[in-house]
Amino acid sequence: MTIGIIGGGAFGTALAVALALDGRQVQLWARDPAAVKQMREKRTNPRLPGVALPEKIAVSSDMNSALLCDTLLLTIPAQALAPFLADHDARLGGKALVACCKGIDLHQMTGPASMINRMVPNAQAAILTGPSFAADIARGLPTALTLGCADDLCGATLQQVLSTPTLRLYRTTDIVGAELGGALKNVMAIAAGVTIGAGLGDSARAALITRGFTEMQRLVTHLGGRADTLAGLSGLGDLVLTCTSDLSRNYRYGFALGADQPFDTTTTVEGAATARALRKLGQDLDIDLPICTVVADLTTGQSDVKTALHALLSRPLKEE
């Protein structure tokens, strides 16, 4: 079986490397012809320094070669997923489409797998999420992820196809819990970065992570997801990783906000757009999402760190 990967960034390339080293044939699509040329000729991706691309990875900027595959891993940014599905929906029917992005679409207000179900209903939608950094996966370091698929039989098949000796997948049928856990943790990672960047200390970060997890549970269960899903890799596991590691783009972005430092605007920070979507979702559903709201205000310049901190600390005292 040939697996297609749409997106030649660090994460897509890392998945391609892990699968190829385990004997899979992988068709990797990347947008930039210059990057494709380098990956073909030098068998490296500048976004994954020091990692050699196995020969079983075929790299192309021609989308057609990837779209021939029955299983597609979609490693494009969450806000780019809907346009991709709209452009290629006629060719995606009947395929297993595995979203590998984390976020909530600003226009459709839905997570990646739910969006696939809505826009390509005759495809098999799934989501791959959980605590992982591209460099760890590409270097063969042990990584465990959640594979969410509403059809458990399809999920079991994908679990076998996409697992490797160092990439261990656990499956769930709780699409809502899996996709929202991955989306919400990015927002909390920004907030955790702000906390440390502003010099508030590790105790404050621990409190932020804990209250953030409660906020995640509140929204997920309201929308029909399961609390036990959030207690797993796609929720708590990913939350802990991204709120405590400098390798997290969302955490680094939050740190820069808290420390009033510049940040590379070309870096994709999924949590910023997700926070705006969650602020609106919370308002529409009348759900209290204070941390998400504060992060949305910070990332859009509608608030500063001092005001945001006061907004959180002045909330009424209550039982935990």
C-alpha positions in Angstrom: 0.0 0.0 0.0 1.3 3.5 -0.9 0.4 6.2 1.6 0.1 9.8 0.4 1.1 12.7 2.6 -0.2 16.1 1.7 2.2 18.7 3.1 6.0 18.6 3.0 6.6 20.5 6.2 8.4 19.1 9.2 5.6 17.0 10.5 4.5 15.5 7.2 8.1 14.7 6.4 8.7 13.1 9.8 5.7 10.8 9.3 6.9 9.9 5.9 10.4 9.0 7.3 8.9 6.9 10.1 6.6 5.0 7.7 9.3 4.5 5.0 11.8 3.2 7.5 9.2 0.6 8.4 8.9 -0.5 4.8 5.9 1.6 3.5 6.0 3.3 0.2 5.2 7.0 0.7 4.2 9.6 -1.8 5.0 13.0 -0.2 3.5 16.2 -1.8 5.1 19.6 -1.1 4.0 22.9 -2.4 7.4 24.5 -3.0 9.2 23.1 -6.2 12.6 24.3 -4.8 12.1 22.4 -1.6 11.0 19.3 -3.6 14.2 19.6 -5.7 16.3 19.7 -2.6 14.5 16.7 -1.0 14.9 14.7 -4.2 18.6 15.5 -4.9 20.0 15.8 -1.4 17.4 13.5 0.4 17.0 16.0 3.2 14.4 18.5 4.2 15.8 21.8 5.7 12.9 21.8 8.2 14.3 18.5 9.6 18.1 19.0 9.7 20.1 15.9 10.1 17.4 13.5 9.0 17.9 11.5 5.8 14.9 10.8 3.6 14.7 7.0 2.8 14.4 6.0 -0.8 10.9 4.7 -0.3 9.7 8.3 -0.1 8.8 9.8 -3.5 8.6 13.6 -3.3 6.7 15.6 -5.8 5.0 19.1 -6.2 2.4 17.4 -8.4 -0.7 16.8 -6.4 -1.9 14.1 -8.8 0.6 11.5 -7.7 -0.4 11.8 -4.0 -4.2 11.8 -4.8 -3.8 8.4 -6.4 -3.2 6.9 -2.9 -6.1 5.3 -1.0 -4.9 6.6 2.3 -4.0 10.3 2.6 -2.4 12.0 5.6 -3.3 15.7 5.5 -0.5 17.5 7.3 -1.4 21.0 6.1 -2.4 23.8 8.6 -5.9 23.6 10.0 -7.0 26.9 8.4 -5.9 25.5 5.0 -7.8 22.3 5.3 -11.2 23.5 4.1 -9.9 25.1 0.9 -7.9 21.9 0.1 -11.1 19.7 0.6 -13.1 22.1 -1.5 -10.6 22.1 -4.4 -10.2 18.3 -4.5 -13.4 16.9 -3.1 -14.3 15.1 -6.4 -11.1 13.0 -6.1 -11.2 12.4 -2.4 -14.3 10.3 -2.2 -13.8 6.7 -1.0 -10.4 7.4 0.5 -9.3 7.3 4.1 -8.5 10.9 4.9 -6.5 11.3 8.1 -6.2 14.9 9.4 -2.9 15.6 11.0 -3.5 19.2 12.0 -4.8 20.7 15.2 -7.3 23.5 15.3 -10.8 24.8 14.7 -11.7 26.4 11.3 -12.5 30.1 11.7 -15.3 30.0 9.2 -16.9 26.6 9.7 -16.2 26.5 13.4 -15.4 22.8 13.3 -12.4 20.5 13.9 -10.5 18.8 11.1 -12.1 15.4 11.1 -15.6 16.8 11.5 -14.9 19.1 8.5 -13.8 16.1 6.4 -17.1 14.4 7.3 -19.0 17.5 6.3 -17.2 18.4 3.1 -16.4 14.9 1.8 -19.1 12.7 3.3 -18.2 9.7 1.2 -14.6 9.6 2.5 -13.5 7.9 5.7 -12.5 10.7 8.1 -10.0 10.2 10.8 -7.6 12.3 12.9 -4.1 11.7 14.1 -3.2 13.7 17.2 -1.4 13.6 20.5 1.9 14.6 22.1 4.6 14.7 19.4 7.3 16.7 17.8 8.4 16.1 14.3 12.1 15.8 15.1 11.3 13.0 17.7 9.3 11.0 15.2 11.8 11.4 12.4 14.7 10.3 14.6 12.8 7.2 15.7 12.3 8.3 19.3 9.3 6.5 20.9 6.1 8.4 20.3 2.5 7.5 21.1 -0.5 9.2 19.4 -4.3 8.9 19.3 -6.0 7.9 16.1 -9.6 9.0 16.1 -12.1 7.4 13.7 -15.8 7.1 14.2 -15.8 3.8 12.2 -13.9 1.4 14.6 -13.2 -1.2 11.9 -11.6 1.5 9.6 -9.8 2.9 12.7 -8.3 -0.6 13.4 -7.1 -0.9 9.8 -5.5 2.5 9.9 -4.0 1.8 13.2 -2.2 -1.2 11.7 -1.2 0.6 8.6 0.2 3.7 10.3 1.9 2.2 13.4 5.6 1.5 13.4 8.0 0.0 16.0 8.6 3.5 17.4 5.3 5.2 16.5 2.5 3.6 18.6 -1.1 4.5 17.8 -4.0 4.1 20.2 -7.5 4.4 18.6 -10.7 5.9 19.7 -14.1 6.5 18.1 -14.5 9.8 19.9 -13.8 12.2 17.1 -15.0 15.2 19.0 -12.8 14.6 22.0 -9.7 13.8 19.9 -9.9 16.8 17.6 -10.9 19.3 20.3 -8.2 18.1 22.7 -5.6 18.8 20.0 -7.1 22.2 19.2 -7.6 23.4 22.7 -4.2 22.4 24.0 -2.5 24.8 21.5 -4.4 27.7 23.1 -3.4 26.6 26.6 0.2 26.3 25.4 0.1 30.0 24.3 -1.3 30.9 27.8 1.5 28.8 29.5 4.1 30.6 27.4 2.7 34.0 28.4 2.8 32.9 32.0 6.5 32.0 31.9 7.5 34.9 29.5 5.9 37.4 31.9 7.9 36.0 34.8 5.0 34.6 36.7 6.7 31.4 37.6 6.2 27.6 37.4 3.5 27.5 40.1 1.4 29.9 38.0 2.0 27.7 34.9 0.9 24.6 36.8 -2.3 26.3 37.9 -2.9 27.5 34.3 -2.4 24.0 32.9 -4.8 22.6 35.5 -7.5 25.2 35.0 -7.0 25.0 31.3 -7.6 21.2 31.4 -10.9 21.9 33.2 -11.9 24.4 30.5 -11.1 21.8 27.8 -13.3 19.3 29.5 -16.1 21.8 29.9 -16.3 22.4 26.1 -15.6 18.9 24.9 -18.3 17.3 27.1 -20.8 20.0 26.1 -20.2 19.1 22.4 -20.6 15.4 23.0 -17.0 14.3 23.5 -15.9 12.1 26.3 -14.0 13.2 29.3 -11.9 10.0 29.3 -10.6 10.9 25.8 -9.2 14.1 27.2 -7.5 12.2 29.9 -5.5 10.4 27.3 -2.8 11.3 24.7 -4.9 13.6 22.6 -5.8 15.8 25.6 -3.7 15.6 28.8 -0.7 14.1 27.1 -0.5 16.8 24.4 -1.4 19.5 26.9 1.6 18.7 29.2 4.1 18.5 26.3 3.1 21.7 24.6 2.8 23.7 27.8 6.3 22.8 29.0 8.6 22.5 26.0 10.5 25.2 24.2 10.0 23.1 21.0 6.3 24.0 21.0 5.7 26.8 18.5 2.6 27.8 20.4 4.5 27.9 23.7 7.3 30.0 22.2 4.8 32.4 20.7 3.1 32.8 24.1 6.5 33.3 25.7 7.3 36.1 23.2 4.0 37.8 24.0 4.6 37.5 27.8 8.1 38.8 27.5 7.2 41.5 25.0 9.7 40.1 22.5 9.4 39.8 18.7 8.3 36.5 17.1 8.8 35.1 13.6 5.6 35.9 11.8 6.3 33.2 9.2 5.9 30.5 11.9 2.5 28.7 11.9 0.9 29.1 15.3 -2.4 27.2 15.1 -3.4 28.2 18.6 -3.9 31.9 17.7 -6.6 31.3 15.1 -8.1 28.5 17.3 -8.4 30.9 20.2 -10.4 33.3 18.1 -12.7 30.5 17.0 -13.2 29.3 20.5 -14.0 32.8 21.8 -16.8 33.0 19.3 -17.9 29.4 20.0 -18.0 30.0 23.7 -20.2 33.1 23.1 -22.5 31.3 20.8 -23.0 28.4 23.1 -22.9 30.4 26.3 -20.0 28.4 27.7 -17.5 29.9 30.0 -14.0 29.8 28.4 -12.0 32.4 30.2 -8.5 31.3 29.2 -9.4 30.8 25.5 -11.0 34.3 25.6 -8.0 35.9 27.2 -5.6 34.3 24.7 -7.9 35.4 21.8 -7.8 39.0 23.1 -4.0 38.9 23.6 -3.3 37.5 20.1 -5.5 40.1 18.4 -4.1 43.0 20.3 -7.3 43.6 22.2 -5.6 43.2 25.5 -2.2 43.3 27.1 -0.6 40.8 29.5 -1.3 42.9 32.6 -5.0 43.3 31.7 -5.3 39.6 30.8 -3.8 38.6 34.1 -6.2 40.8 36.0 -9.1 39.4 34.1 -8.2 35.9 35.2 -7.2 36.6 38.8 -10.3 38.8 39.5 -12.8 36.1 38.6 -15.1 35.1 41.6 -13.7 32.5 44.0 -15.4 29.2 43.8 -15.1 25.4 44.5 -12.6 23.6 42.3 
